[in-house]
Amino acid sequence: MSQSQPLRLHVPEPSGRPGHPSDFSYLRLAPAGEARRPEIDTSASELIDLAYTLIRVLDDDGRALGPWVPGISPETLRAGLRAMMKTRIFDTRMLVAQRQKKMSFYIQCLGEEAVGVAQAMALNPDDMCFCSYRQQSILMARNAPLVDIICQLLSNENDRLKGRQLPVLYSMRDAGFFTLSGNLATQFVQAVGWAMASAIKGDTRIASGWIGDGATAESDFHSALIFAHVYRAPVILNVVNNQWAISTFQAIAGGEETTFAARGIGSGIASLRVDGNDFLAVYAASQWAAQRARGNIGPTLIEWVTYRGGAHSTSDDPSRYRPENDWANFPLGDPIPRLRQYMEREGLWSEQENLAALKELEAEVLAAQKEAESHGSLATGRIPDPDSMFDDVYKVMPAHLRRQLADFRSGE
């Protein structure tokens, strides 16, 4: 028998670790304005190149270039910038509140504000979003009531979820924000199922599902793609590639030799890879995908290339697994200054307006936090009544639960 080398496995490693400089040479970048913009009804098989390039509109000087420049009003741009600023202010205050032990847990979306805000503004208000725990920017863009959001984070007596969810697992049906699940990737199959139901009913609403790069390794991701393709479900499937899962580099989930957008190609789904820190590119790609879904042409999978600027959660320390100042060196920059730079070039924003907006938004978030904390917090108590655990389980409470509730109230 011929001698063969021993078999070995390949274990992907990140390009940088603590103590080493940032290295983003693995990113497949493309110049702003270079990617083509196909017609809405182009078949998925003719879109393969868009799963490997990077759709960008804004260049490094804040100029909007190429065929993906969206037709977007100054009012929408201002609303988008303010929503991103509000999200970041909200995240900062809630992070401090968690450190003050007013809530048990918090997850920021630092650096990822554009993907949620821009897509929310490109969709209709009654389209349903099936999000992960890092899309609170959608709630900000849809002007969901801040007091209600914060009460849910605090798990207090005014929490509409009655303390039954982890603080960041929001539920706001009236804002088109489906109840979050702590299990990763379930949002994709839920979004596809909801979109199929919408089509079966002859409705006009579409769905938007959200997961991170790490969750693409879950089986639910592949199940969702199969059903979305076979039934041409009116859904947008968003993969937020922020380079890191909880503490695992995106290559572990399969992003080393290919792109996450490319995973849609084998399923026959139109797939785009987009600069997730470019508000204009996110808006344009979301609008394109929404029109495709609403026109009964089929689903779209979009990989948003962005960067998780902060820790995975308040239980995480990213300095233990990635280079210091990695986010500051990310080649696609920060979405908020990038949009602001463009708007200032176009005469749509100024330093004075920026300072005024910051002051106004900080006051709005602070006032909402004070009102929410007046209903209690983890530190001060006033949590939902314990016997509320018996509510909302069944439409009509069965006899055995009525007996248990009576025993609970009598202290037996």
C-alpha positions as CSV (number, residue, x, y, z in Angstrom):
1,M,0.0,0.0,0.0
2,S,1.1,3.5,-0.7
3,Q,2.1,5.7,2.2
4,S,-0.4,8.6,2.8
5,Q,-0.1,11.6,5.1
6,P,-2.3,11.4,8.3
7,L,-5.7,13.0,7.8
8,R,-6.3,16.3,9.7
9,L,-9.1,18.8,10.2
10,H,-8.9,22.5,9.4
11,V,-9.9,24.7,12.3
12,P,-10.5,28.3,11.3
13,E,-8.7,30.9,13.3
14,P,-9.4,34.7,13.4
15,S,-7.0,37.0,11.7
16,G,-6.3,38.8,15.0
17,R,-6.2,38.0,18.7
18,P,-5.6,40.1,21.8
19,G,-2.2,41.7,21.7
20,H,-2.1,41.6,17.9
21,P,-3.1,44.4,15.4
22,S,-6.4,44.3,13.6
23,D,-6.4,42.4,10.3
24,F,-9.4,42.7,8.1
25,S,-7.7,41.4,4.9
26,Y,-10.1,38.5,4.8
27,L,-13.0,40.8,4.0
28,R,-14.2,40.7,0.4
29,L,-14.6,44.4,-0.2
30,A,-15.5,46.3,-3.4
31,P,-15.5,50.0,-4.3
32,A,-18.6,52.1,-3.7
33,G,-20.9,52.2,-6.7
34,E,-19.3,49.2,-8.5
35,A,-22.0,46.5,-8.0
36,R,-24.7,46.3,-10.6
37,R,-28.3,46.8,-9.8
38,P,-30.5,44.2,-11.5
39,E,-34.2,44.5,-12.3
40,I,-36.6,43.4,-9.5
41,D,-37.7,40.3,-11.5
42,T,-34.3,39.0,-12.3
43,S,-34.0,35.3,-11.7
44,A,-31.9,34.1,-8.8
45,S,-29.6,32.2,-11.1
46,E,-28.6,35.5,-12.7
47,L,-27.7,37.2,-9.4
48,I,-24.8,35.0,-8.4
49,D,-22.1,37.7,-8.6
50,L,-24.1,39.8,-6.1
51,A,-23.6,37.2,-3.4
52,Y,-19.8,37.6,-3.6
53,T,-19.2,41.3,-4.2
54,L,-20.2,44.0,-1.8
55,I,-23.0,46.5,-2.7
56,R,-21.9,49.9,-1.5
57,V,-23.3,53.4,-2.1
58,L,-21.3,55.7,0.1
59,D,-17.5,56.1,-0.5
60,D,-15.0,57.2,2.1
61,D,-15.6,60.9,1.3
62,G,-19.3,60.7,1.9
63,R,-20.3,60.7,-1.8
64,A,-23.2,58.5,-3.0
65,L,-22.2,56.5,-6.1
66,G,-23.5,54.0,-8.5
67,P,-26.8,52.4,-9.5
68,W,-27.9,51.5,-6.0
69,V,-28.3,55.2,-4.9
70,P,-31.8,55.2,-3.5
71,G,-34.5,57.8,-4.2
72,I,-34.9,58.9,-0.6
73,S,-36.3,62.1,0.7
74,P,-34.4,64.5,3.0
75,E,-37.1,63.9,5.7
76,T,-36.4,60.2,5.6
77,L,-32.7,60.7,5.8
78,R,-33.1,63.0,8.9
79,A,-35.4,60.5,10.5
80,G,-33.0,57.7,9.8
81,L,-30.0,59.5,11.3
82,R,-32.0,60.5,14.4
83,A,-33.2,56.9,14.8
84,M,-29.6,55.6,14.7
85,M,-28.5,58.3,17.2
86,K,-31.5,57.4,19.5
87,T,-30.6,53.8,19.4
88,R,-27.0,54.4,20.4
89,I,-28.1,56.8,23.2
90,F,-30.6,54.2,24.4
91,D,-28.0,51.5,24.4
92,T,-25.6,53.6,26.4
93,R,-28.1,54.4,29.1
94,M,-29.4,50.8,29.3
95,L,-25.8,49.5,29.6
96,V,-25.2,51.8,32.6
97,A,-28.6,50.8,34.1
98,Q,-27.5,47.1,33.9
99,R,-24.2,47.9,35.6
100,Q,-26.3,49.7,38.3
101,K,-28.1,46.3,38.8
102,K,-31.5,47.8,37.7
103,M,-31.8,44.9,35.1
104,S,-30.2,41.5,34.9
105,F,-28.9,41.6,31.3
106,Y,-28.5,43.8,28.3
107,I,-27.3,43.4,24.7
108,Q,-26.2,46.4,22.6
109,C,-26.3,46.8,18.8
110,L,-23.3,49.2,18.8
111,G,-22.1,49.6,15.2
112,E,-25.1,47.8,13.7
113,E,-27.7,50.6,13.9
114,A,-27.9,51.1,10.1
115,V,-29.1,47.6,9.2
116,G,-32.2,47.8,11.5
117,V,-33.1,51.4,11.0
118,A,-32.7,51.5,7.2
119,Q,-34.6,48.3,6.6
120,A,-37.4,49.3,8.9
121,M,-37.8,52.5,7.0
122,A,-37.8,50.7,3.7
123,L,-40.6,48.3,4.8
124,N,-44.2,49.1,5.4
125,P,-45.1,49.8,9.1
126,D,-47.3,46.6,9.2
127,D,-44.7,44.3,7.8
128,M,-43.7,41.8,10.5
129,C,-40.1,41.6,11.7
130,F,-38.8,38.4,13.3
131,C,-35.6,39.7,15.0
132,S,-32.7,38.5,17.0
133,Y,-31.8,40.2,20.3
134,R,-29.7,42.9,18.5
135,Q,-32.3,44.7,16.4
136,Q,-33.7,47.2,18.9
137,S,-33.0,49.8,16.2
138,I,-36.1,48.6,14.4
139,L,-38.2,49.5,17.4
140,M,-36.5,53.0,17.5
141,A,-37.2,53.5,13.8
142,R,-40.8,52.5,14.3
143,N,-41.2,54.9,17.2
144,A,-42.2,52.1,19.7
145,P,-42.9,53.6,23.1
146,L,-39.7,53.8,25.1
147,V,-41.3,53.5,28.5
148,D,-42.8,50.1,27.5
149,I,-39.5,48.9,26.1
150,I,-37.6,49.9,29.3
151,C,-40.3,48.4,31.6
152,Q,-39.8,45.1,29.8
153,L,-36.0,45.4,30.4
154,L,-36.6,46.1,34.1
155,S,-39.1,43.3,34.4
156,N,-41.2,45.6,36.7
157,E,-44.9,45.7,37.5
158,N,-45.6,47.6,34.2
159,D,-43.8,45.0,32.1
160,R,-46.3,43.9,29.4
161,L,-44.6,40.5,29.3
162,K,-44.9,40.1,33.1
163,G,-41.3,39.3,33.7
164,R,-41.5,36.1,31.7
165,Q,-38.8,37.0,29.1
166,L,-35.1,37.7,29.3
167,P,-34.9,41.5,29.4
168,V,-33.8,41.9,25.7
169,L,-36.3,39.5,24.3
170,Y,-38.8,42.2,23.3
171,S,-42.4,41.6,22.0
172,M,-44.3,44.5,20.4
173,R,-46.9,43.2,17.9
174,D,-48.3,46.7,17.4
175,A,-44.8,47.8,16.2
176,G,-44.5,44.8,13.8
177,F,-42.0,43.2,16.1
178,F,-42.7,39.5,16.7
179,T,-41.9,38.1,20.2
180,L,-38.2,37.2,20.3
181,S,-37.0,33.7,20.9
182,G,-33.8,33.0,22.9
183,N,-33.1,30.0,20.7
184,L,-30.9,30.9,17.8
185,A,-32.2,30.8,14.2
186,T,-35.8,30.1,15.1
187,Q,-36.6,33.6,13.7
188,F,-35.9,32.4,10.2
189,V,-38.4,29.6,10.1
190,Q,-41.0,31.7,12.0
191,A,-40.6,34.5,9.4
192,V,-41.0,32.1,6.5
193,G,-44.1,30.5,8.1
194,W,-45.7,33.9,8.8
195,A,-44.9,35.1,5.2
196,M,-46.5,31.9,3.8
197,A,-49.6,32.5,6.0
198,S,-49.8,36.0,4.7
199,A,-49.8,34.7,1.1
200,I,-52.3,32.0,1.9
201,K,-54.7,34.7,3.3
202,G,-54.2,36.9,0.2
203,D,-52.7,39.6,2.4
204,T,-50.2,42.3,1.3
205,R,-47.8,42.2,4.2
206,I,-44.4,40.6,4.0
207,A,-42.0,39.3,6.7
208,S,-38.4,40.0,7.6
209,G,-36.3,37.5,9.5
210,W,-33.0,38.2,11.3
211,I,-30.1,36.1,12.5
212,G,-26.4,36.5,13.0
213,D,-23.6,34.9,11.1
214,G,-23.1,32.3,13.9
215,A,-26.8,31.2,13.7
216,T,-26.4,30.2,10.0
217,A,-24.8,27.0,11.4
218,E,-28.2,26.0,12.9
219,S,-30.5,23.6,11.1
220,D,-33.4,26.1,11.2
221,F,-31.5,28.3,8.8
222,H,-31.4,25.6,6.1
223,S,-35.0,24.6,6.8
224,A,-36.1,28.2,6.3
225,L,-34.3,28.5,3.0
226,I,-35.9,25.3,1.6
227,F,-39.5,26.4,2.5
228,A,-38.9,30.0,1.3
229,H,-37.6,28.8,-2.0
230,V,-40.1,26.1,-2.7
231,Y,-43.2,28.3,-1.9
232,R,-41.7,31.6,-3.0
233,A,-42.5,33.0,0.4
234,P,-42.7,36.8,0.6
235,V,-39.9,37.2,3.0
236,I,-36.5,38.9,3.4
237,L,-33.9,36.7,5.2
238,N,-31.3,38.9,6.8
239,V,-27.9,37.5,8.0
240,V,-26.0,40.1,10.1
241,N,-22.4,39.2,9.6
242,N,-20.9,41.2,12.5
243,Q,-17.7,39.1,12.4
244,W,-18.2,37.5,15.8
245,A,-20.7,35.2,17.4
246,I,-20.7,35.1,21.2
247,S,-16.9,34.6,21.2
248,T,-16.4,32.7,18.0
249,F,-15.1,34.2,14.8
250,Q,-17.4,34.2,11.8
251,A,-15.2,31.6,10.0
252,I,-16.3,28.9,12.5
253,A,-19.8,29.3,11.1
254,G,-18.5,28.9,7.5
255,G,-17.6,32.4,6.4
256,E,-13.9,31.7,5.6
257,E,-13.8,30.4,2.0
258,T,-17.1,31.8,0.9
259,T,-19.8,34.4,1.9
260,F,-22.9,33.9,3.9
261,A,-24.9,35.3,1.0
262,A,-23.6,32.5,-1.2
263,R,-25.6,30.0,0.9
264,G,-28.8,31.2,-0.6
265,I,-27.6,30.4,-4.1
266,G,-27.8,26.7,-3.7
267,S,-31.3,27.0,-2.5
268,G,-32.4,29.0,-5.5
269,I,-32.9,32.2,-3.6
270,A,-31.8,35.7,-4.8
271,S,-28.9,36.6,-2.6
272,L,-27.1,40.0,-2.0
273,R,-24.0,40.9,0.0
274,V,-24.3,44.5,1.3
275,D,-22.3,47.0,3.2
276,G,-24.3,47.0,6.5
277,N,-22.7,50.2,7.7
278,D,-23.9,52.2,4.7
279,F,-27.4,53.5,5.4
280,L,-28.1,54.2,1.8
281,A,-27.0,50.8,0.6
282,V,-29.1,49.1,3.3
283,Y,-32.1,51.1,2.4
284,A,-31.7,50.5,-1.3
285,A,-31.1,46.7,-1.0
286,S,-34.0,46.4,1.5
287,Q,-36.3,48.3,-0.8
288,W,-35.3,46.1,-3.7
289,A,-35.9,42.9,-1.7
290,A,-39.3,44.2,-0.4
291,Q,-40.5,45.0,-3.9
292,R,-39.5,41.5,-5.0
293,A,-41.4,39.9,-2.1
294,R,-44.4,42.1,-2.5
295,G,-44.5,41.4,-6.3
296,N,-44.7,37.6,-5.7
297,I,-41.3,37.1,-7.3
298,G,-39.8,35.4,-4.3
299,P,-37.6,35.7,-1.2
300,T,-34.2,37.4,-0.9
301,L,-31.3,36.5,1.4
302,I,-29.1,39.5,2.4
303,E,-25.8,39.3,4.1
304,W,-25.1,42.6,5.9
305,V,-21.4,43.0,6.4
306,T,-20.9,45.0,9.7
307,Y,-19.1,44.8,13.0
308,R,-20.2,44.2,16.6
309,G,-18.6,47.3,18.1
310,G,-19.1,46.2,21.7
311,A,-19.4,43.1,23.8
312,H,-21.7,40.3,22.8
313,S,-23.7,41.1,26.0
314,T,-23.1,42.4,29.5
315,S,-21.9,38.9,30.4
316,D,-19.1,39.1,27.8
317,D,-15.6,40.6,27.7
318,P,-14.4,40.9,24.0
319,S,-10.9,41.9,25.1
320,R,-10.3,38.3,25.9
321,Y,-10.7,37.1,22.3
322,R,-10.2,39.9,19.8
323,P,-7.7,42.8,19.2
324,E,-8.0,46.0,21.1
325,N,-9.6,48.8,19.1
326,D,-10.7,46.3,16.4
327,W,-13.9,48.2,15.8
328,A,-12.1,51.5,15.3
329,N,-10.0,49.8,12.6
330,F,-13.0,48.2,10.8
331,P,-12.7,49.3,7.1
332,L,-16.4,50.0,6.7
333,G,-16.4,52.5,9.5
334,D,-19.2,53.6,11.8
335,P,-22.7,53.9,10.2
336,I,-23.7,57.1,12.1
337,P,-20.8,59.3,11.1
338,R,-20.9,57.9,7.5
339,L,-24.5,59.0,7.0
340,R,-23.9,62.3,8.8
341,Q,-20.9,63.0,6.5
342,Y,-23.1,62.4,3.4
343,M,-25.9,64.6,4.7
344,E,-23.6,67.4,5.5
345,R,-22.1,67.3,2.0
346,E,-25.7,67.5,0.6
347,G,-26.6,70.4,2.9
348,L,-29.1,68.3,4.8
349,W,-27.5,68.4,8.3
350,S,-25.2,70.6,10.3
351,E,-23.1,70.6,13.5
352,Q,-25.7,72.8,15.1
353,E,-28.6,70.4,14.2
354,N,-26.5,67.4,15.4
355,L,-25.9,69.0,18.8
356,A,-29.6,69.9,19.1
357,A,-30.7,66.4,18.1
358,L,-28.3,64.8,20.6
359,K,-29.6,67.0,23.4
360,E,-33.2,66.3,22.5
361,L,-32.8,62.5,22.1
362,E,-30.8,62.2,25.4
363,A,-33.6,64.1,27.2
364,E,-36.2,61.8,25.6
365,V,-34.5,58.6,26.6
366,L,-33.7,59.9,30.1
367,A,-37.4,60.9,30.7
368,A,-38.6,57.5,29.5
369,Q,-36.1,55.8,31.8
370,K,-37.2,57.8,34.8
371,E,-40.9,57.0,34.2
372,A,-40.2,53.3,33.6
373,E,-38.1,53.1,36.8
374,S,-41.0,54.6,38.7
375,H,-42.8,51.3,38.2
376,G,-39.9,49.4,39.8
377,S,-36.6,47.6,38.8
378,L,-34.5,44.7,39.7
379,A,-32.8,46.9,42.3
380,T,-36.0,48.3,43.9
381,G,-38.4,45.5,43.4
382,R,-42.1,45.9,42.4
383,I,-42.0,43.0,40.1
384,P,-45.1,41.4,38.4
385,D,-47.4,39.6,40.8
386,P,-46.2,36.0,41.1
387,D,-49.7,34.5,40.6
388,S,-49.7,36.1,37.1
389,M,-47.7,33.0,36.1
390,F,-51.1,31.3,35.7
391,D,-52.4,33.8,33.2
392,D,-52.2,33.7,29.4
393,V,-51.3,30.0,29.3
394,Y,-54.7,28.9,28.1
395,K,-57.5,30.9,26.6
396,V,-59.8,29.3,29.2
397,M,-57.9,28.2,32.4
398,P,-58.5,24.5,32.9
399,A,-59.7,23.1,36.3
400,H,-56.3,21.8,37.5
401,L,-54.7,25.2,37.1
402,R,-57.6,26.9,38.8
403,R,-57.1,24.6,41.8
404,Q,-53.3,25.3,41.7
405,L,-53.9,29.0,41.6
406,A,-56.3,28.8,44.6
407,D,-53.8,26.8,46.5
408,F,-51.0,29.3,45.6
409,R,-53.1,32.3,46.8
410,S,-54.1,30.5,50.1
411,G,-50.4,29.7,50.7
412,E,-50.9,25.9,50.8
